[in-house]
Amino acid sequence: MIDTHVHLNDKRYSDTADEIVAGFAAAGLEAAIDIAYDRASAERALEQARRYAPVYCALGVHPHDGKDYTDADGDWFLRESRDPKVVAIGEIGLDYHYDLSPRPAQRDAFIRQLHVAEKAGLPVIIHLREAAGEMLDLLKAHKNLYRHGLVLHCFSETREYAREVLNLGAYISFAGPLTFKKAEKAAEVARYVPADRYLIETDCPYLTPEPHRGELNQPAYVRFVAERLAALRNVPFETVETEAAGNARVLFRKLGI
């Protein structure tokens, strides 16, 4: 399995990252992508990707910190994107639930980082919360800036929205909420998405899946997402394992596995 969205750069893993990565093989994990959310976390993610063979990384500024995004950040992301362990720009996008940055600043940072991804020749990892309509408008208006691919991580929108973004070439990634008892909307999308367009993730330390809900999430728990996805799609676990990993390799072309 490939966990396509982790935050090993989170300080809650400061004392356990070595142990977690050492346990990848036993957990059936081939690799994980360490996702940045600001400049400091991007630096930590890059350092971890260079330190651990099965860890790769994405560089970007989350919409929560969109107001703090600078051209210097973008220049650094672009320069460091030449590193073979940097496989994407992200996570970037819009979050109108918390509005921790003003919405115009979120939109501006998102578009500017799309330009970085285009220059770097890398796919984009998108964070989206309560801004579905505006995100769709932006994606339709800026198709030339994600020609190297994109994924909507921890997808939480409807089947109809999934159809719209799939038509734009997006991948859809499923995380721990797919395992929750009341996740009817996510379950419908899980049954609908084509076999060549889905990914699996944990978004650890957040969104811990059942049966570990309430604990600190771990990359190893991506297995529970895959198992639930297999049940919803009525296929063997091994089918999801193979399809999701193959899709990750297609989207994140720099994965050296």
C-alpha angles and dihedrals in degrees: 000000000000117000100210098192125040134141102214083151088071110112091234086076096049093111099033108041093099091052093044094052092044087058096054096098094049089050092051093251119145096181146340133210114227107215125210125217101181139004095276093049089047090057090049092047092051091048091050093047090053091047100047121053096211094047124090128173149217124213124214150105119263118229089250086070098034091118089062098049113119138184087248088061091050092048090051092048091050093048094046092045087080088072110105091230094060106090105165149006111249173250093322133140143085132318113182093165097076098017090202088160123037111266095242089053091050092051092046094049091047095053093043090053091048085060089052091052091050092050091046093048091232135133122251129240110209129206112200129178127161093338101089098134095048092045091053090050091050093048092050091048095048105040090137091064099061101042089131093062142271140219131200102220123215090008112215104163131101131280089253091055090047089056091052095052094040087057087057090055098259128151120222121222125203124209139175097303088071087072095053117110096238097045095117095140093050090045091055091052091046090057092045106046114099118253092247097051110057135089135186128226144159102213083211134218083035134059099025110200128231129301091033098043110147094034128096106276121244133196089242088066091071084091090073091054090050092048092051091046090052091051092050092048092044093233133120118275089244090061092057090043091055097039096047093048092047091050090050091054091051095049097038096045094177094064103122095212 
